[in-house]
Amino acid sequence: FDNTVEPGSPGRQFQQFPSDAKAYMTLNTSILNYPCPKTPGEISVLRVGSETSCTKDKNRPTCNGPLPGPGPYQVKFLALNDSGPVAETAWSEPITLRTAQPLSNISTAPSNHSAAMIAITSILSILFAILLATLVAMLLCGTEPTCGSSTFSKPEEVRVQRYNTHHVYDQPAARL
């Protein structure tokens, strides 16, 4: 891999890479497009293969087009200026990309739910709704002084005259 050849130069255009190419150069860009992180802990992400609209555009030789397969791939960053390379990283470990499943292979039917699980979920949902409604009612009634009580009238006061039994005090005491 010749580091002195600029990205997009003849023979290095994205559109002319064979599908079995071991490496290609792309993303000829200014450092202004990748500023340093403003706060510690932030990272800059460069997504390889994210431009799909320029894959056939000959005017974009540095297209960051999709990779032809799952790999494995290795990544290397190379900083260039007008006179050539000024800094570079070592090659990364091999990276194998995950392959997405076709949409037709993804099941949209709810096949993993048994009838018992649906019944239990429904019952628990109803019980939770009742509990929640009771809680709301209790909170609302707690602020109202007359909530939940009916108006009771106080019974009239009853006066009882002194009542003595007629025969208890009239008898003389029994003698033994």
C-alpha positions, 0 to 999 in steps of 0.5 A: 500500500503506497502512502504517497498516492493521494486519495482519488488519484488515478487508480485510487478512485472508489468507483474503480476498486475491484471487489477483492481489493485489500485496501483503498483510500477514501475520504479526502477531506479537510481537518475542519470536518473532524474537529477535536472533541470539545469536552473530555470523554467525547469521541469522533466517529468516522463511519466507513461506507456511509455514502451510498449516493456517490458510488457511481459518480465519477466526479466523487473519486473519494466517495465513502461508498459501501464496502463490498462484503462483510470483510474482514477489513483493516483500517488505517488513518493517514493524514496528508498535506500538500507535500505528502503524508504527515502522520499515520496510524498502524493497521487495525486488527481485522474487522468482520462486519455483521450482515443484516438479515433480509426483511422477509426473514424477520417474523412480524407475527407474535408467535412466542406468546402463549394463551396463558401468558396473554390471560395473565397479562390481561388480568394483571393489567386490569388489577393494576388499573383498579388499584390505580383508580382506587389510589387516585380516588383515595387521594382526591377524597383525602383533600375533601372533608365531606368526601365519602360521608353522608350527612347524619343529623344528630338525634334529639336529646331525650330527657328521662325523668327519674324512674324508681321502681314502686316496690323496691324501696317501700318494703321493710327490710327482712329480718332474720 
